[in-house]
Amino acid sequence: MADKNSTAGEKNTPFSAADGKGRGLGTPAWVAICVVALVVGVLCGHFLIGGTSATSSPAGVALQGKTTLSADELDSTIATYTYNGQTTNITAREVIEQNSAVEDAANEDGTYNVPVASDVVAYAQNAVVLADAAAQGVTVSDDEVAAFAEQMFGTSDYATIASNYGIDEEIAKATIADSATMSKLRDSVVSTPLPDVPTAPTEPEEGAEDTPTADYASYIIGLLGDEWDSEAGTWARQDGDYYATLSSYEITNDSATYAAAEAAYQVASNNYSEVATQVSEEWVAYTRNLLSNATVQVGSLVAS
């Protein structure tokens, strides 16, 4: 898709996706540290810039051969992306703020490194996905953002999160809100429901590893679902995933060992991974189609 505002020497590169699983959707690096795959959204593949451009857009800064920017140039356009016929400018400041506080990104001489192409494209692809969410009326409340932060970081204190990752508090909150929005969009377009991530059983005290407890029995039965008959206190059926693994353990309604609980947890984790893979494949197909309708222009190609 050609951009009418292209400058000579610049190249429009269509967003595309390569095959493979487990690559991030371009989530800012500080978020990616704690985000479980598929929670924010996984896009399989990567995005490539087709070549080196001679200049940026007319409102931007000439980048040919340029590796640093002055503080006055941070709000200049270094790239653009076009989606649904609308072209949007991307500034150096916006890309830098994905990963760190601007002041922390400054070099000793007060200049700033030109953002690498991969970071620019990550910013653009996130923006396209968020634009799709907005078009579909997908929004998140303050409570939903706080709940997402609790799930990802164990706290909704944005000042603490920002401090831990060396970014501005407002940027931290905005980025978490964007991540929550993408997660909600994914849940709305993917037909396979993603279950809660299974929680590992509490480790026993030293010397009590082989002691059966009611807590471990309750933990296991909570995972077994319709494979367990609580009234009879035994297996309801023997054709399920859990029975194949746990049949050698002695389990009752009120007694099971840590080893049995650990085995049940491994089954639950494997089942979760299988469902997560299916969710990933559906999300990949959706985002591949979405991003195929967008292009990005980068003012220069800077290898990461």
Buried (B, 14 or more C-beta within 10 A) or exposed (E): EEBEEBBEEBBBBBBEBEEEEEBBBBBBBBBBEBBEBBBBBBBBBBBBBBEBBBBBBEEBBEBEEBEEBEEEBBBBBBBBBBBEEEBBBBBBBBBBBBBBBBEEBBEEEEBBBBBBBBBBBBBBBBBBBBBBBEEEEBEBEEEBBBBBBEBBBEEBBBEBBBEBBBBBBEBBBBBBBBBBBBBBBBBEBBEBEBEEEBEEBEEBEEEEEEEBBEBBBEBBBEBBEEBBBEEEBEBBEEEBBBBEBBEEBEBEBBBBBBBBBBBBBEBBEEBBEEBBBBBBBBBBBBBBEBBEBBBBBBBBBBEE
